[in-house]
Amino acid sequence: MNSIDELKAGVAVIILNGEKQVLLQKRADVKLWCIPSGHIEIGETVSEAAIREVKEETNLDIKIKKLIGVYSEPNSQVFAYPNGKVVHFITTCFLAEITGGELRCNSNESLEIKFFGPNNLPQDLLNMHPRWLKDALANSESAFIR
């Protein structure tokens, strides 16, 4: 395993539309598709961070519906940034529904934002995100701890 520079708390939010398509963003920093996600800021709860990140990146207002899981496994949660920094994330992943706003790229962090069918995901998807989506679609009453 690479030398890890930092440990950070993160959030991810799975948003499905009426056709059960998942909202993904193409990140500007790594040029890969991903579930809307980000860091928790000092003084925020995980749900506040999730709502803020979605608003910043998509311009959508959301309501958290349920906890999907908490992900900390180093094999999937260690991320190397283009600047060389290696971060181990502990990510809290939620399922949310849209309550308002108009979908648009709202940040210099995203190149594109759109919905994809779960069987038609882009090939250039961040490696840990298919697991999160699979867990969300499992409709488990219990959260996953991975």
C-alpha positions as CSV (number, residue, x, y, z in Angstrom):
1,M,0.0,0.0,0.0
2,N,1.1,3.6,-0.7
3,S,2.2,5.8,2.1
4,I,-0.9,7.6,3.4
5,D,-0.6,11.3,4.0
6,E,-4.0,12.0,5.6
7,L,-7.2,10.4,7.0
8,K,-10.3,12.3,6.2
9,A,-14.0,12.0,6.8
10,G,-16.1,12.1,3.7
11,V,-19.7,11.9,2.5
12,A,-21.3,10.5,-0.6
13,V,-24.9,10.8,-1.8
14,I,-26.7,8.5,-4.1
15,I,-29.6,10.2,-5.8
16,L,-32.0,8.2,-8.0
17,N,-34.5,9.7,-10.4
18,G,-38.0,8.2,-11.1
19,E,-36.4,5.7,-13.6
20,K,-34.0,4.5,-11.0
21,Q,-31.1,6.1,-12.8
22,V,-28.2,7.4,-10.6
23,L,-26.9,10.9,-10.7
24,L,-23.1,11.1,-11.4
25,Q,-20.7,13.9,-11.8
26,K,-17.5,13.9,-13.9
27,R,-14.8,15.3,-11.6
28,A,-12.6,18.1,-12.9
29,D,-9.5,16.9,-10.8
30,V,-9.3,13.3,-11.9
31,K,-11.5,13.4,-15.0
32,L,-13.5,10.4,-13.7
33,W,-17.3,9.9,-13.1
34,C,-18.4,9.6,-9.5
35,I,-21.3,9.7,-7.1
36,P,-21.5,13.3,-5.7
37,S,-19.2,13.3,-2.7
38,G,-16.9,15.5,-0.6
39,H,-15.3,16.3,2.7
40,I,-16.9,17.0,6.0
41,E,-16.0,20.5,7.1
42,I,-15.2,21.3,10.7
43,G,-18.4,21.9,12.7
44,E,-20.7,20.0,10.2
45,T,-22.6,16.9,10.8
46,V,-22.4,14.2,8.1
47,S,-25.9,14.9,6.9
48,E,-25.2,18.7,6.7
49,A,-22.1,18.0,4.7
50,A,-24.0,15.7,2.3
51,I,-26.7,18.3,1.7
52,R,-24.1,21.1,1.2
53,E,-21.9,19.0,-1.2
54,V,-24.9,18.1,-3.4
55,K,-26.0,21.7,-3.5
56,E,-22.4,22.9,-4.4
57,E,-21.9,20.3,-7.1
58,T,-25.4,19.9,-8.7
59,N,-27.5,22.9,-7.5
60,L,-30.1,20.4,-6.2
61,D,-31.8,20.5,-2.8
62,I,-32.1,17.1,-1.2
63,K,-33.6,15.3,1.7
64,I,-31.6,12.4,3.2
65,K,-33.7,9.2,3.1
66,K,-31.4,6.7,4.7
67,L,-27.9,5.7,5.5
68,I,-26.5,3.2,3.0
69,G,-23.2,2.5,4.7
70,V,-19.9,3.5,6.2
71,Y,-16.9,2.7,4.1
72,S,-13.4,2.6,5.4
73,E,-11.7,-0.4,3.8
74,P,-8.2,0.7,2.7
75,N,-8.4,-1.3,-0.5
76,S,-11.2,0.9,-1.8
77,Q,-10.9,4.0,0.3
78,V,-7.4,5.1,-0.3
79,F,-7.3,7.7,-3.0
80,A,-4.3,9.2,-4.7
81,Y,-4.8,12.8,-6.0
82,P,-3.0,14.1,-9.1
83,N,-0.8,16.3,-6.9
84,G,0.6,13.1,-5.3
85,K,-1.2,13.4,-1.9
86,V,-2.7,10.0,-0.7
87,V,-5.8,10.2,1.5
88,H,-7.6,7.4,3.3
89,F,-11.3,8.3,3.5
90,I,-13.9,7.1,5.9
91,T,-17.0,7.8,3.9
92,T,-20.6,7.9,5.1
93,C,-22.9,7.2,2.1
94,F,-26.5,8.2,2.0
95,L,-29.5,7.7,-0.2
96,A,-31.3,11.0,-0.9
97,E,-34.2,12.4,-2.8
98,I,-34.4,15.6,-4.7
99,T,-36.7,18.2,-3.1
100,G,-35.8,21.3,-5.3
101,G,-33.3,23.2,-7.3
102,E,-32.4,22.8,-11.0
103,L,-29.7,20.4,-12.1
104,R,-26.6,22.1,-13.4
105,C,-22.8,21.9,-13.0
106,N,-22.5,24.4,-10.1
107,S,-18.8,24.1,-9.3
108,N,-15.3,24.1,-10.7
109,E,-15.1,20.6,-9.3
110,S,-17.4,19.1,-12.0
111,L,-17.1,18.9,-15.7
112,E,-20.5,17.3,-16.3
113,I,-23.4,16.0,-14.3
114,K,-26.1,13.5,-15.6
115,F,-28.2,10.5,-14.7
116,F,-27.1,6.9,-15.8
117,G,-29.0,3.6,-15.6
118,P,-27.4,1.2,-13.1
119,N,-26.6,-1.2,-16.0
120,N,-25.2,1.6,-18.2
121,L,-22.6,3.2,-16.0
122,P,-19.6,5.0,-17.6
123,Q,-16.5,2.9,-17.9
124,D,-14.4,5.7,-16.3
125,L,-16.1,5.5,-12.9
126,L,-14.2,5.8,-9.6
127,N,-13.3,2.3,-8.4
128,M,-15.2,2.4,-5.1
129,H,-18.5,3.8,-6.4
130,P,-20.0,0.7,-8.1
131,R,-20.0,-1.0,-4.6
132,W,-21.8,2.0,-3.0
133,L,-24.4,1.9,-5.8
134,K,-24.8,-1.8,-5.5
135,D,-25.4,-1.5,-1.7
136,A,-27.9,1.3,-2.3
137,L,-29.9,-0.8,-4.8
138,A,-29.9,-3.8,-2.5
139,N,-32.7,-2.1,-0.5
140,S,-31.2,-3.5,2.8
141,E,-32.9,-2.3,6.0
142,S,-29.5,-2.3,7.7
143,A,-26.5,-0.1,6.7
144,F,-23.4,-1.7,5.3
145,I,-20.1,-1.4,7.2
146,R,-17.2,-2.0,4.8
